[in-house]
């Protein structure tokens, strides 16, 4: 089974179709690895598209948190995602989803924007 380094190498080599295919066909554990690997990639449109899609249409809360963390890892390079994160934060019941709320706040802080206050 491929590990995190395998997926990071695919991202480094910009093999987006392979990553997207692996993501769609994999189990939750592998999806979390792929999302983490995308957080270490150069923020190109393909990376942001995959991560934003998972933020907006999550398979479950854990993959959504992993996508949010990956966007945070990209920092200001992921500024295109800020409106999506803001939307999630504005519509989130923080008491029911404290881990998700924390991930959103952390990612927004890492992006170093004041638009989220």
Buried (B, 14 or more C-beta within 10 A) or exposed (E): EBEEEBBBEBBEEBBBEEBBEBBEEBEEEBBBBBBBBBBBBEBEEBBBBBBBBBBEEBEEEBBBBBBBBBBBBBBEBBBBBBEBBBEBBEEBEEEEBEEBBEBBBBBBEBBEBEEBE
